[in-house]
């Protein structure tokens, strides 16, 4: 009798395990029917915008996969969205990603997207002529811990200056890039470390003067400004990884071969999203200040991590394992 009862209990446990496993499988299958792509609606995210406009993502993922998109205004919001799983993959600056990675290593760089594309612009009223003149001045950055924040800290360090938050004399002021022209006109800040096309807009609409162009600001042309970031779950889905990177590589090649058409796609996309028109000549000028690429400068990103640690944004500069380019390199060889 006892043996019969024991047998019944074992059968029940096995059945429960099978049902639970099936349920998890069904849930996993359901979750894999969607992909959440994040990006910023600006020029340094041109690869994502072109891939969306030309339907490269739709083609690569196939009609059975629903593609959801989410736009954010800064890297902090992007990483928050990744943490809450409303973004699985997309383009962001390396600064916010590495700041999160050292605390929670579930987020990875799987490709480059843009080198350069960041500039340092001085306002007309500030009379700043060189980096040393930033002593005692107020400089706008997109957000604390952003890639442009880290780039500015490197530039300041090169001339022996530090932000006030680290015992120095240069005040950093977080502001959305779209608001910096107004801040210049109102004389609220003296300079801005920003990405394109906002740098060019500061020059043309707010009488700003280019202090450091994309070739001389921080790491210059070698500066990895925008990367493709993916969550660990997305990284482990080989089918999705291949689909995204295939579309991304295709978009980068299209932009290299069709710069003018690509710029028109950006203008259309941003206008559809925001209702705002972007001047074609402004975008063309800003486009000349960046390089669209899948390459990742790992040395620069490590130096960014070193600066973030020195600034006490993070407690460690150990980013081993954050950059995962194996699938990208494999696809590029095909």
Secondary structure, DSSP 8 states (H G I E B T S, - for coil): -HHHHHHHHHHHHHHHHHHHHHHHHHHHHHHTTEEEEEE-SSGGGHHHHHHHHTTHHHHHH-TTSEEEEEE-SSHHHHHHHHHTTS-SEEEE-HHHHHHHHTT---EEEEEEEEEE-EEEEE-GGGT--SGGGGTT-EEEESSTT-HHHHHHHHHHHHTT--BGGGTSSBEEEE--GGGHHHHHHTT--SEEEEETTHHHHHHHHS--EEEE-TTTSTTGGG-EEEEEEEEHHHHT-HHHHHHHHHHHHHHHHHHHH-HHHHHHHHHHHHHHHHS----HHHHHHHHTTEEE-S---HHHHHHHHHHHHHTTS-S----TT-B--HHHHHHHH-
